[in-house]
Amino acid sequence: MQAAMDAGALFRMVLVSRRTGEGGWPFTPACGQPALEPTCLALLALHSRQGTARDRATQFLLGAQNPNGSWSAFAGDDAEGCGLTGLALFALLRCWVICERTHRAAGWLLNLKGWESHWLWKWKFRTTDRRVRFDPEKYGWPWTPETVSWVVPTSYSLLALKHLSAQQQGDLLRLRIQRGVEMLLDRACPNGGWNAGNGVVYGQPMTPHLDATALALLALVSDPANKLVDASLEWLHRRSQTCFATWSLSWAILALHAYGRFPAPLLARLVEISDPNKIRDCGTLAVAALALDCADGRNVFQEST
């Protein structure tokens, strides 16, 4: 596993070199403009020895927050916020940033619901719109306000709120976590795994996506085991054996490791196929660095002790 640990250090060195002057990360070096997703993933990937970069990234995130407590995909892009707000809050909480701004972010998440939770949409999905199969009583978080719930923003929001619940309690906090967990289980594909949204559309089962499946499993890792989670883990394990995409393989490693399945062969493959200097996407670079941490037992998506 020494090769994976050495690779992780190299990935972080390249990642730090991609910072913008504002302290965030762009999607690619050619973009120049810092973006929320790669910045959050990079912040999660940096170790304490990259303290200056972490501090700058933290300050960038806090400065980019919207007045309502949310974050936009790009600073100043949309004052109403987006579904990556859960990722931003999770990244800050994992760096022990707890302040008035993180409280505002949590409040925004607690009050944002998938549009299917509205009584009119509940009626619509139960009576006239039969193209999808899900229970509108089980809702999570949308990509943008006043739209329906999706798997990835729900997973990120659950990760943040579950981390928050380790420090504080509240009826609304418990309810939103419960509903989010129920939504993920309800939207899973029939034989395990998760697509981006619904598991069945027009009566046809959807094909799972590897990254969405890994994220959903990470969001559910602290919940009791069940047959659906077990089936999803088995699907992820099988699918990862033939995955050679750095982004997807890295997410698979993180999820399998979180469930106690040490993915040594997958880590070796990740080192073999991934040259950090050739990876243009900063988010992919960060997730690969996070996955390589599993070589020495670290996983930022596991519950903190």
MIMILUM-786975 format. One record per residue (C-alpha): x, y, z; residue in three letters. Coordinates in pm, whole numbers, plus 32768, in hexadecimal, padded with zeros to 4 digits. Layout:
XYZAla ...
! end
This chain:
800080008000Met 813080E2800AGln 8103812A7E98Ala 7FA181A77ED9Ala 801382857FF8Met 812B83167F23Asp 803483527E09Ala 7F4984037EF9Gly 805C84F67F5BAla 80A385407DEDLeu 7F3185757DA4Phe 7F1D86747EBEArg 8052872A7E47Met 7FBB874F7CECVal 7E6C87AF7D84Leu 7F0588C97E52Val 7FB2894C7D1BSer 7E5F89727C6EArg 7DD48A6F7D69Arg 7D578BBA7CE6Thr 7DBE8D047D7DGly 7C718D117E37Glu 7CC48BD27EF3Gly 7BD08AEB7E42Gly 7BF189F17D27Trp 7B698A017BC3Pro 7ADB88D67B0CPhe 7C1288D77A2EThr 7D4989B37A2CPro 7CD78A4D78E3Ala 7B948ACB7984Cys 7C348BB07A81Gly 7AEE8BF57B3AGln 7AD48B407C89Pro 79A68A5A7CA7Ala 78F389C97DD4Leu 790D88527D95Glu 7A8588377D4EPro 7AD0892A7E6AThr 7A09885C7F67Cys 7AA387157EF5Leu 7BFF87AD7EFDAla 7BC58832805ELeu 7B6086D580CELeu 7C9386408027Ala 7D99872580C2Leu 7E5286B381F8His 7EBA8789831FSer 801387BA8287Arg 7F6888818174Gln 7EE3896C827EGly 7F0F8AAC81B8Thr 7E4E8A21808DAla 7D3D89A08175Arg 7D1C8AEF8223Asp 7D058BA780D7Arg 7C018AB18053Ala 7B358AD38193Thr 7B388C4D8179Gln 7AD98C39800APhe 79AC8B5C8059Leu 79368C368175Leu 79588D6A809CGly 789B8CCA7F7BAla 776B8C6E804EGln 76208D097FE8Asn 75658DE580E3Pro 745D8CD4810FAsn 75638BD98184Gly 75858B15803FSer 76998B037F3BTrp 76898B267DC3Ser 774B8A4E7CCEAla 78228B837C8CPhe 78468CAB7D76Ala 77338DA77D2EGly 76918CC67C2BAsp 753C8C887CCDAsp 74D28D297E13Ala 73CC8C177E49Glu 74D68B0A7E73Gly 751289AF7DE8Cys 751C88427E4FGly 7691884F7E99Leu 764D89147FD8Thr 765287CD809BGly 77AF87818015Leu 782888DC8077Ala 779F88BA81D8Leu 7830875B81FBPhe 798887D4818CAla 798488F18287Leu 790A881783A5Leu 7A158712835CArg 7B168829837DCys 7A7E888884CFTrp 79F089CF844FVal 78BE8A0F8527Ile 783E8B738524Cys 77108C4A84D9Glu 77398C078363Arg 77348A8D8389Thr 75FD8AB28464His 755B8B788349Arg 75BA8A6B8250Ala 7520895F832DAla 73E28A2D834CGly 73CB8A4C81D3Trp 73F488D581A7Leu 72F3888782B4Leu 71F0895D8206Asn 723788F8809DLeu 715C87D68029Lys 7134871A7EE7Gly 700387A87E36Trp 6F4F86597E4EGlu 6F1786A77FBESer 6E1F87B97F5CHis 6CB487477F74Trp 6C69879E7E07Leu 6D8E86D37D87Trp 6D3385B47E6DLys 6BDB85B07DCCTrp 6C7885C57C6FLys 6D62849F7CA5Phe 6C4E83CC7D40Arg 6B45840D7C37Thr 6BAF84957AE5Thr 6D25845F7AC7Asp 6D6E82EB7ACCArg 6EAE82F47A00Arg 6F8682D97B36Val 6F6C81F37C61Arg 6FB182937DAEPhe 6F0582F77EEFAsp 6EE784777F00Pro 6ED18461807BGlu 704283FF8072Lys 70FF85317FFETyr 726085B18004Gly 731286D67F63Trp 730587617DFFPro 741787ED7D22Trp 7364893D7D1EThr 724689BF7DF8Pro 70E3896B7D8AGlu 7146882F7CD1Thr 713186C27D3BVal 723185FF7E06Ser 736585627D6ATrp 7459845E7DEEVal 759D85267DF2Val 752686647EA4Pro 7463858A7F98Thr 759C84BE7FE3Ser 767285F3801CTyr 7567869280F8Ser 7547855781CBLeu 76BE854681FCLeu 76BD86AC827BAla 758C868E835CLeu 75F8854083EFLys 774885DC8445His 7690870084E0Leu 75AE861985A8Ser 76DF8590865EAla 770186E78701Gln 759887578726Gln 743786CF872FGln 72E7874C86B7Gly 719B86C1863FAsp 71B8876084E7Leu 731D86E584BELeu 72B685818513Arg 71878596842DLeu 724C86128301Arg 73548504832FIle 724383FD834AGln 718D84798213Arg 72D2848F814FGly 7330832981A7Val 71D282B4814BGlu 71E9836D7FFFMet 733282C47FA1Leu 72AD816C7FF5Leu 716B81B27F36Asp 721E822C7DFAArg 731A81117DE0Ala 732180347CACCys 725D7EEF7CE0Pro 73917E117CEFAsn 746B7F047DB0Gly 7532803A7D5EGly 74BE81977D08Trp 748482597BCBAsn 748E83D67BD6Ala 731E83F47C2DGly 721B82DD7C27Asn 724E81687C23Gly 712B81237B38Val 70A882017A1DVal 6F8B81A6792DTyr 6F82805579D9Gly 70E9800A7978Gln 71FC7FD57A7CPro 731680CF7A54Met 748580717A43Thr 754A80D57B79Pro 766281D57B61His 77A281807C16Leu 77E482D87CACAsp 767A83117D16Ala 767381B67DB4Thr 77B481F57E73Ala 773A83467EF3Leu 75EA82BA7F63Ala 7699819F801ALeu 7781829880C7Leu 7650835F8137Ala 75B5822081C5Leu 76EB818B8268Val 767D81E683CBSer 7523814B839FAsp 74C67FE183EDPro 751A7EE982DCAla 74017E6E81FDAsn 73DA7D9680C8Lys 73D67EBE7FDBLeu 751C7F4A8061Val 75B77DEF8052Asp 75457DC27EEAAla 75CB7F1B7E91Ser 771C7EC87F2BLeu 772C7D877E64Glu 76D57E427D24Trp 77DE7F4A7D6FLeu 78E37E407DB4His 78997D887C6FArg 78877EC37B9BArg 79C97F507C2ASer 7A8A7E207BADGln 7A657EA17A49Thr 7A7A80177A8DCys 7BA480D67A03Phe 7B23823C7A2EAla 7BDA82F67B43Thr 7AA783B37BC1Trp 79C182857BDCSer 7ACD81967C59Leu 7B2E828B7D6DSer 79C782AA7DE9Trp 79A5812D7DE6Ala 7AE081097EB9Ile 7A6082057FB8Leu 790E81597FDBAla 79957FF67FEELeu 7A9A805F80EDHis 7990810C81C3Ala 78D67FC181DATyr 7A0B7F018247Gly 7A667E7280F4Arg 7BD47ECB80CEPhe 7BFF7F0B7F59Pro 7D737EBF7F2EAla 7D5C7E487DC1Pro 7C8C7F797D67Leu 7D8980617E09Leu 7E9E7FBC7D42Ala 7DD67FF07C02Arg 7D92815B7C5BLeu 7F0881997C82Val 7F4A80E67B39Glu 7E4C819F7A62Ile 7E5E82FE7AF8Ser 7F6D83FD7AB2Asp 7F1785387B78Pro 7FCE86167A80Asn 7EEA85977969Lys 7DA385BA7A28Ile 7D13870B79CAArg 7BDB86FF7AA4Asp 7C2F877E7C01Cys 7B0686CC7C9FGly 7B81857F7C17Thr 7CDE85CB7C97Leu 7C51860F7DF4Ala 7B7484D87E02Val 7C9883FF7D94Ala 7D6A84927EADAla 7C5384437FA2Leu 7C3D82DD7F23Ala 7DB582AC7F40Leu 7D99830A80B1Asp 7CEB81BD80E5Cys 7E3F811780BDAla 7E95817E8221Asp 7D36816282ADGly 7CBA82C98285Arg 7B66831081F0Asn 7AD2846C8215Val 797383E581D4Phe 797283008300Gln 78E083818444Glu 79DB84438513Ser 7A3583B78665Thr 
! end
